Each structure stands twice: as structure tokens, then as C-alpha cells.
């Protein structure tokens, strides 16, 4: 079931910075944030990070799994069966930012991929792509997978150092809008994130809402 003003942030890979981007987006949209499935509970979780950086409401995860691994494996180790029914989009006032787990084809069970759930939601996706070597292939494959399932792609956001040719060739070949590039921030604080986020272009998202 789709809901208005909801966007999913997914990545081309794990540990590329999509949680930081999600925090900035949540703050910029004055949205609520939801991470449906959290694998790995040592140290701050993604929800903890977003709460600290955005200052916005953070909804409890549907599944909190201790092992930092693919959700299907983490769940199996704990004797948990991830049920897509529990992953229905929550009702919240105003916009909602949903962060995926790893990449699109991450298995939630041995039969269900995260992309299956995203496609069922019927909401647009922002694809977060690192700018390091290999990202052209990973990003174009992710765009193909999204479009094959009929998922609307609001655009791509690049994370990391400026690599102008890589960024432009992805947008040209992938026929996708760019929201710009978010660099690695040091220090990473609500203030530095908000300042960096001011340089992004969120108009592609508003065009698909």
C-alpha cells in the first residue's frame, strides 16, 4: 500500500554512507524515519545515527537482529522468520524516509528480496551510489533491477569524492536524474550535514511525488 510523501533510500552496496544521507534527507524534509530491518546491534544503529543527526522522529524497527550479516542469515540464526506483512508502510503525519538494508537484492528470507518489498510499496526510490571504482556497474545494474519491477526512481545521489566523469556517465547511460553529491564529512555533526545538504537538489524527488 503506497502512501504520499514517502521515499525509500537504497544503496548500490553496504556501508557507502546511505544512512548519513538518509539523516540529511529526513531533516531537510522534516520527515519521520524508518529502518524496517536492522542487522547488527553492536554500537549505534542506523536509527540511532539518524536520530542524532536529524533530530526528527525515528520509528522502531520491525526487526532488530543481532548478527551484522544479510537479514536472512541474521534472522535464521535467531530463529526468526521475517514476515513481509510486518513490513507494511507505517502511517505517520507528513513525509516518511525509509532506509533499506544493504542493496536491492539483499535477501530477507530465502525467497523474498528487499526489492520485492520495495516494489510492493509503490513509492519512489532514491539510489545512493558511492563514487569509488566499480560504481558504474553497480549503479546501472541497480537501476535496471528497479525499472524491471516498475519502481519509480527519483534519482541518484553520489556519496564520496567528486568523480565527474563517473557521475555523468551513470546519469547519461542510466537515464536518471542526479540529486548531486554528498561528500564524506569530518566532523559529522547535524550542522555540517545540514550545510552539505543545502548543496543538493531535491527537485527530482518532488517531481515524482
C-alpha positions in Angstrom: 0.0 0.0 0.0 1.5 3.3 -1.1 1.4 6.4 1.0 2.0 10.0 -0.2 5.4 11.7 0.5 7.2 8.5 1.2 10.6 7.8 -0.3 12.9 4.8 0.0 16.7 5.3 0.2 18.5 2.3 -1.1 22.1 1.7 -2.0 24.3 0.1 -4.6 26.2 -1.6 -1.7 26.5 -1.7 2.0 28.5 0.8 4.1 28.5 3.5 1.5 27.0 6.4 3.5 23.3 6.0 2.8 22.4 6.3 6.5 24.1 9.7 6.7 22.3 10.7 3.5 19.0 9.4 5.0 19.6 11.5 8.1 20.2 14.6 6.0 17.1 13.9 3.9 15.0 13.3 6.9 16.0 16.6 8.4 15.6 18.5 5.1 12.1 17.2 4.5 11.1 17.5 8.2 10.2 13.8 7.9 9.9 10.8 10.1 12.5 8.0 9.5 12.0 4.2 9.5 14.6 1.4 9.1 12.4 -1.7 8.7 15.1 -4.3 9.2 18.3 -3.7 11.3 21.0 -6.3 11.1 23.8 -5.8 13.7 23.2 -4.2 17.1 26.7 -3.5 18.3 27.4 0.2 18.7 25.0 2.9 17.4 22.3 1.5 15.0 21.3 3.3 11.8 18.2 4.6 13.6 20.4 5.9 16.4 22.6 7.7 13.9 19.6 9.3 12.1 18.0 10.4 15.4 21.3 12.1 16.4 21.9 13.8 13.1 18.3 14.8 12.1 16.6 15.5 15.4 13.4 14.1 13.8 11.1 11.2 14.9 12.5 7.8 14.4 10.1 4.8 14.2 11.1 1.5 15.8 12.4 -1.2 13.5 10.1 -4.1 12.6 13.1 -6.4 13.1 16.2 -5.9 15.2 18.7 -8.7 14.5 22.0 -9.0 16.4 24.2 -10.5 13.8 25.8 -8.0 11.3 25.0 -10.1 8.2 22.4 -10.4 5.5 19.0 -10.2 7.1 18.0 -13.8 6.0 21.1 -15.2 7.8 20.8 -12.9 10.9 17.1 -13.9 11.2 17.8 -17.6 10.8 20.5 -17.6 13.5 17.9 -16.2 15.9 15.1 -18.4 14.8 13.2 -15.5 13.4 11.1 -15.6 10.2 10.8 -12.2 8.5 7.2 -11.7 7.6 6.5 -9.1 4.8 3.2 -8.3 6.5 5.1 -6.7 9.3 6.9 -4.5 6.7 3.8 -2.6 5.6 4.5 1.1 5.5 3.6 2.8 8.7 1.1 5.7 8.9 2.8 8.9 10.1 1.9 12.6 9.7 3.9 14.2 6.9 6.8 12.8 4.9 8.5 9.4 5.6 12.0 8.4 4.7 12.6 4.6 4.7 16.1 3.2 4.6 16.7 -0.2 3.0 19.2 -2.8 4.2 22.3 -3.0 2.1 21.5 -3.3 -1.6 18.3 -4.1 -3.6 18.8 -7.8 -3.9 19.6 -8.4 -0.2 17.5 -11.5 0.9 15.1 -11.1 3.8 14.4 -14.8 3.6 15.5 -17.4 1.1 12.5 -16.5 -1.1 12.0 -12.8 -0.5 14.4 -10.0 -1.6 14.2 -6.5 -0.2 13.4 -5.3 -3.8 10.2 -7.4 -3.6 9.1 -5.4 -0.6 10.0 -2.1 -2.2 8.1 -2.9 -5.4 5.0 -3.7 -3.3 5.1 -0.4 -1.5 4.7 1.5 -4.8 6.7 4.6 -3.7 9.7 6.3 -5.3 13.3 5.4 -4.6 16.5 7.4 -4.3 19.5 5.3 -5.2 22.6 6.1 -3.2 25.8 5.3 -5.1 29.4 5.6 -3.9 31.8 7.3 -6.3 34.6 4.7 -5.9 35.8 2.3 -8.6 33.1 -0.1 -9.7 30.2 2.1 -9.1 29.2 2.5 -12.7 28.5 -1.2 -13.0 26.8 -1.5 -9.6 24.6 1.6 -10.2 23.5 0.7 -13.7 22.6 -2.8 -12.6 20.6 -1.4 -9.6 18.7 0.9 -12.0 17.9 -2.0 -14.3 16.6 -4.0 -11.4 14.4 -1.2 -10.1 12.9 -0.5 -13.5 12.3 -4.2 -14.2 10.0 -4.2 -11.1 8.3 -1.0 -12.2 9.7 1.1 -9.3 9.8 4.8 -9.8 13.4 6.2 -9.5 13.5 9.8 -8.2 17.2 10.0 -8.9 20.7 9.0 -7.9 22.7 10.7 -5.1 26.5 10.3 -5.2 28.4 9.7 -2.0 32.1 10.4 -1.6 34.8 12.3 -3.6 34.0 14.1 -6.8 34.5 11.8 -9.8 32.8 13.9 -12.5 33.1 11.5 -15.5 31.7 8.6 -13.5 28.8 10.6 -12.2 27.9 12.0 -15.6 28.2 8.6 -17.4 25.9 7.0 -14.9 23.2 9.6 -15.4 23.5 9.6 -19.2 23.5 5.8 -19.7 21.1 5.2 -16.8 18.8 7.9 -18.0 18.4 9.2 -14.4 18.4 12.5 -12.6 21.0 13.3 -10.1 20.4 14.9 -6.7 24.0 15.8 -6.5 26.9 14.6 -4.4 27.3 14.4 -0.6 31.0 14.2 0.5 32.3 12.4 3.5 32.0 14.8 6.4 34.6 15.2 9.1 33.4 16.1 11.6 30.0 14.7 11.0 27.5 16.7 13.0 23.9 18.0 12.5 25.4 21.3 11.5 28.0 20.1 8.9 25.4 17.7 7.5 22.8 20.4 7.0 25.4 22.7 5.4 26.4 20.0 2.9 22.8 19.0 2.2 22.0 22.6 1.3 24.1 22.0 -1.9 21.9 19.0 -3.1 19.0 19.3 -5.5 15.8 17.6 -4.2 13.6 18.7 -7.1 13.7 15.3 -8.8 12.1 13.8 -5.7 9.3 16.4 -5.6 8.6 15.8 -9.3 7.8 12.1 -8.7 5.6 12.7 -5.6 
